[in-house]
Amino acid sequence: MSVRKLVIPIIILSGLGLISILAGQPPVLAQDSECIKCHTDLDKLKNITVMLKPKGSDYGRGIKIEPLPRDQRVWVDPKLLEDENHGWMGCEECHGGDPTQPDFDGAHIGVKRDPSYPAPGVCDDCHTETEHYAKSLHSSLRGLKTAIYARADNDPAVLAEVNKAFAHCARCHSSCGQCHLSRPVHGGGGLIAGHLFKKKQPMDQTCRVCHGTVFSEFEGGLASTQPDIHQEGGLGCLDCHEKTQMHGDGKVYDSRYEVEGGPTCLDCHEEIFGDQGENKKTHDAHKDKVSCQVCHAQQYLNCASCHLTKDWGEDKYASWADFKIGLNHRQSEKRPERFVTVRHVPVHPDLFAPYVDKALTNFNVLPTWKMATPHNIRRQTQQNKDCNNCHGNWNVFLMRRDVEKDLIKANHSVMVPPAKVPTKIAPSE
C-alpha cells in the first residue's frame, strides 16, 4: 500500500482513534466490530437480555413512562454506520470494552454504559459546544444542591452524610447521552432510536422523564385544568428553552431563574405593553407588580416530603393540586414582581432522617413555598375572569393558615399578610 493511501485513514481516525493507534491498539472500525454484530441482531439480543434483570425504573418524576423492552434498550440501528460523524468510529473509542471478543463477558470488560458522564465525558473530544456543560444546571444540579446545603448543618461529619444521601437526588442529572441518545437512567434508560444521535431530542422520552410534573401541567394532566395554550399551538420545550440555556454559558448559577437568556413571556409577547396592546390598561397596571402566571396559570401540582428510601416507581411524593399567590422573596432586576405564583417543594426538616440526625438544622433559611412558573398557561383563567377573583380573595393567597405550623418560620418571607392582600375593586373600576 502506498504512503498516500495510508495518510487518509490516519487523518480520518484522528482524535481518539489516533490515540489508540499511538498506544499500539488499532481501533476496530464499527462495521467490523463484534459490538455491532451483536447489538444490531435483535434475535441475539433477546436471548441475551432475557437473562438480565431490568435496570432503572419505568417511571419518570411525576409521570409514568412506558418501559422499553430490554432488547430494544441496547439495540443499535444499522443506520448508525451511515452517520458521517459517528458511523466510522469504533464502539470502544467511546464505550471501552473489547470489540474483538465475540463472547458477552469478554466484550464487556471495562465497558462504560454512559461515556458522557461525568459531563461532558468523551463528547468534549469533538464537540466544542459542550465545553460549558459541566457547569450547567442540567449537569451540576447546583440549583438543588444550593437549596439543600443552605439548610444543612455545618458539622463536616453531618455534611458528609448529607452528601451521600444526595446521590438519590442526583439521579436526575442529565449527561449529553441522556438527552441525545437515550432516556435518563431513572426513567428506565435505553437507547431511544437505536443509538442514532438526535440533535433535537424527543421531549416525550427525555425532558418528560425528569420534568414529569411540568409535562403533566403542560398537557393538561390534572382533571381541573386544560392543556397549556402553547402546547395546543404546537410548541415544545425547545421553542422556549434554547440550546445555550441547556448547554450552559460558562457561568455558575444557583437557580434557573438566574440563568442569562432564560425564557420570559415578553420574549414573544412584548406587544402587550405597546400602544395598541390588547388589554393594555390591565397589563400596564400590573407590570412589574405581579408575574404573568398570577393571572394566566391554572392549578398546578405541589409536593411534600421526598422519600429518599423509596424508588421513583413507588409513592415517593405526597402531592396535591392548588393555586397560591405569594410574595416574591427573590426580587431582582430580572424578576421585580412583588406577587408571584408559589409552589411547595418536597423538602422537610426530617428529609435526611434515614441517614443522619438533625441534618437540616438551618432549615428555616429558605421557604418551602418557592416562586413557580407553571407550564399550564391560558389566556383566560379563573383569576382573570373577574378582578375580584384575586382582589380581596384571601383563598388564592398563601397565608399563615395555609402553612404547617412547623414550617411557618421558614415561609415568613413568602406568606402574604392580610393587610397586603389587594382590596376589592368596585364594578366601575
N, C-alpha and C positions, 0 to 999 in steps of 0.2 A: 504494500500500500504506500502511496506517495506521501511525502510530508504534508503537502497541501490538503490531502484528504483527511489527515489526522488532525489538522488545525481546527477544522469546522466542528467536529463533535466535541473537542475540548472547550471551544468557546461556548457552545450550547450548554455543556454541562458545567457552567460556571457556578459560583456560589457554593451551595452545599455539595453539589456533585464534584466540583473541582477539589474541594477539601477532602472528599472521600478518596479521590484518585491519589492526591499527595500523601494521604495517610496509608496508602497501599491497599485500599479496599475499594476497588472499582464499583460504582453504583450499578445496580441491576435495573435496566430500563423497565418501565411499568409493564409493557406488553410481554416481557419475558419473566416477570416476577411470579413466584409461587403465590404471593399475596393476591395478585389479580386473578390468577387461575382459580383460586378458591372463592374469593369474595364476589366474583361475578357468576358463580354457579349456585343458583338458588336451591337446587335439589341437595347439593352437598351441604350448604349452609343449614338447611332444615334438619338434616341428620345430625349435624354437629350441635346446633343450638338447642335442640330438644333436650339435650343432657344438661344444659346450663340453667341455673336459676335466673329468673328475670331480675334485672338490676333497675334501681330507681323506682319511682312511683308513677302511677298513671294519672296523678292529679297535679294540676298547677295550683298556684296560690289563689284560692277562692273560686276556682272553676275547674271542672273535670275535663281532662284531655284524653281522648281515646288512645290507648296504648298502641304502639306499633308492634306487629308480630316480631318475635325475636329474630327471625331470619332477615326480616326487612330492615331491622335496626343496623345491621352490619353489611347489607348488600350494596355492592358497588356497581353502578350502571356502566356498562362497557363504553358508553359515550364519553366517559371521563378521558379515555385515551385520545379523543379528538380535541380535547381542550388545549388550545395552543399555548396557554400559560402554565398549565399544570400537568397535562397529559403525558409529557415526555419524562417527567420525574419518576424516580423510583420511590415506592411507598416508604422504604426505610429512611429516606432523606428527611422526612418529617416525623415518622412514627417509630423509627428504630426497628428492632426485630431483625430477623434473618430471612430475606426474601428467597434464599436458595434452598430453604428447608421445606419439603412438602408435608411434613407432619405438623400437627397443631402445636404441640409443646415446643418443638424446636423453632418454629417460625415466630412464636410469640415471646421468646426470651427478650426482655428489655423493651417490650412494646409500650409506647406512650399512647394512652387512649385519646387524650386531648393535648396534642403538642403545642397548642396555642395558649396553654395555661401553665404557669402564671403569665398574664398578658405582658406583651403580645406574643410571646413564645417565638416559634420559628417563622411566623408570618412577617416579623420585622426584618428578616433577611432580604426580602424582596419588596415589601410594601412600605414605602416611606410614610404613607398616611397613618400608619399605626404608631408612629413614634411617641405620641402623647397618650396612647390608650391606657397605659398603666396608671395614669393619674386621673383618668375619667371616673365619674361616679359609678358608671356601669361596671367597671372592673374593680375599683378600690373599695367600693361600698362605704366610702368615707362619710356620706350623709348619715348612714345608720350607725356607724362606729362613733361619730362625733356625739350623737344623742345618747348613746349608751355610756360612753366613757365620761361624759359630763356629769352623769348621775352617779357614777361608780365611786366606791370608797377609794381613798388614796393609799391604802396599805398595799405595797407591792405584791404581797402574797395573795391578797384578795383579787387584785387586778389580774394576776396570772391565771387564776381560776375562771374569772370572767372571760378572759381571752380564749381559754379552752372552750368554754361553753358557746362562745360566739361562732364557733365552727358550724353550729346548727344554722345560724342566721346567714353565714357566708355561703351556704349552698345556692343562694340566689345570684352569686357572681356571674358575670357573663363574659366568657372568653370570645375571641374572634370566631372560633369554630362553632360556638353555641349560638351564634346568630346566622352565620353564613353557610353552615354545613349541616348542623344537627340541632336537635331540640336541646334545651338546657337539661342538665343531669336530673334535677329534681322533678322534671316533667316526664321522666322515663328515658330520656336520652334517645339515641338512634338517629341515623342519617335521614334527613328529610327528603332528599332527592337523589339517593344513590351516590352520594359524595360529589355530586355536581355542585360547583360553587355558585351561590346566589348573591349577586351584587346587592339586590334589593330583597331582603329576607321575607319569607311568607309570615305575615303577622300572626296568623291563627296558630302557628306552631312554634313561634319564637317569642315575640312580645307578649302574647297571651298567656304563656306559661308562667312568667314571673309577675305579670301585671294583670292577673285574673280579675281582681276586684274592679279595676278600671275598665277592663273589657266588658265585664258584666254590666256596668253602668252604660258604657258606650253602645252596647247592643240592646239596651232596654230590658236587661235580665231581671229587674225587680218587677213584681206584679203591679206595683203602683206607678211605674214610670214608662215613658216612651223612649225609643232609641234616640241617641244624640242626633241633632239635626245635621251635623257634619257627616255622620255615618250614613244617614239617608241620602246625602248628596254625593256619596261615593268616595269620600275622603278617608284616608287611613293614617296610621301613626306617622309615617314618614312624610306626609304632606305638611305637617306642622313641626315635627321634631327632626331637624336637619342633621346631616352627617357629622358636622363639626361638634354638635351637641353630644352625639353618640360617642364619637371617637376621642373627644377631649381636645382642648386647645393648648395644653401645656400648663395651665393654671390649676391650682389646687382649690377646690370649692368644698365648703362644709354642708351645702344644701343645694338642691336642684334649683331653688328659687334664686340662687346667686349666679348661676351659670350665664355668662355673657352670650347673647344670641339665642337664648331660650325663647320659645314662642310666647307671644302675647296676643290677646284678642285684637288689639289695634293694628297688628301686622296686616290684617285683612279688612278690618272694619274702621279704619281711621275716619271714614267719611261721616260717621255718626256725629262728629263734632263740627262738621262743615256747615256752611250757611244753609245748605239745602238738606242737611241731615234729617233722617226720619226720627221723630220724637226728640228733636233737638233740645227742647226745653227741659225734658226729663233727664236726658243724658248730661246736659250741662250742669243741672242741679246736683247730680250725683257724682260728677267727675272727681276722682281722687279722694272721694269720701267712702264709697262702697266698691267692692270688687264686682266685676261683671257677673260672677257666679251668684252673688247675693240675689240678683233679680232673675237670672237666666238658668240656674241649675235646678234640678229636681232632687228628690230624696236620694240619698246615697248611703253606702254601707259604712258602718263603724265597727271596729274590732276591739275586743277586750284583751285580756292577758293572752300572750302567745305561750303555748305549752311546749317547752323545749324537749320534753321527754317523749313527745308524740311525733310520728312521721307526718309528712304532708298529706297522705291519704286518709288520715284519721281526723277526728274532730279537734283540730289544732287551735282553732279560734272560736270564741263566742262572738257572734256578730249580730247587728241589728240595723235596720234602715231608719234613717232620721234626716232631718234638715235643721241645722243650727247656725245661727249667725253669732260670731264672737268678735272680740277686739283683736286687732292685728298687733301682736306683741313684737313683731319684727318689722316695724315700719321702716322703709328705706326710700331712697330716691326712686328705685325701680318699683317698689310696692308701697306707695304712700297711703293707701286706703286705711281708714280708721276701722271700718267694719268689713269682715271677710267671712266666708263660709269656713267652719271648723269641723274637723273630723277627729274622732277619738282613735288614737293609735294603740296597738297591742303591747302596752308596757304597764307594769305594775310593780310596786315596791318589792314583791316577793318573786319577781320574774326568774332570778337565778338561784332561788332557794334549793332546787335539787342538786346544785353543785357547790355552793358556798353560802354560809350565813351572812346576812347583812351586807350583801354585795353592793346595793344601791343606796348607800347612806346619804348621798347628795341628791336624792330623788327629786326633791322639790325645786331644783334649779330650773327645770323645764316643765312646761304644761303637758298634760296627756291629751289635751284637745289642741290640735295643731292646724295652722292655716291649710286649707284644702282648695284644690281646683278640680272639682268633679267633672268627669267627662260625660255628662248627660245633658248638654245644653239644648234649650228650646227657646224660640223667640217669645212664646207666651208660656208662662208658668203660673202656678198658684200665687206666687208672690206678686207678680206684676199685673195680675188681673184687676187688682184693686190696691191702691196705695196703702190703704189701712190693713191690708193683709200683712204688712210689715210695721208700719207706723202705729204705735200703740198696742201691738200684738206681742205680748210677752212670750207667747208659746214658741215663737221662732227664734228667740234669742237665747243664748247659753247663759243661764243664770245659776245662782248658787244652788237652787233646788234641783238642778239637773245633774249636779256633780256629786259623786260619792263622798261621804264625809272625810275619809282618809286621803282624798285627792284634792280637797278644796285649796289647801295651801299651794300645791303645785300649779293650780289653774287660776290663781288670783289675777294674773295678767291678761287672761282671755275672757273671763266671765264678765257679763255686762250688768252693771248695777242698774236697778230700776230707774234711777234718775237719768240715766244715759240712753234709755230706750226712746227713740224718736216719738214725739207726740203725734196723736191722730191728726189727720188733715181734713178740714171741712170740705164738703162736697164741691163748693165753689172754687176751691183751690186746684 
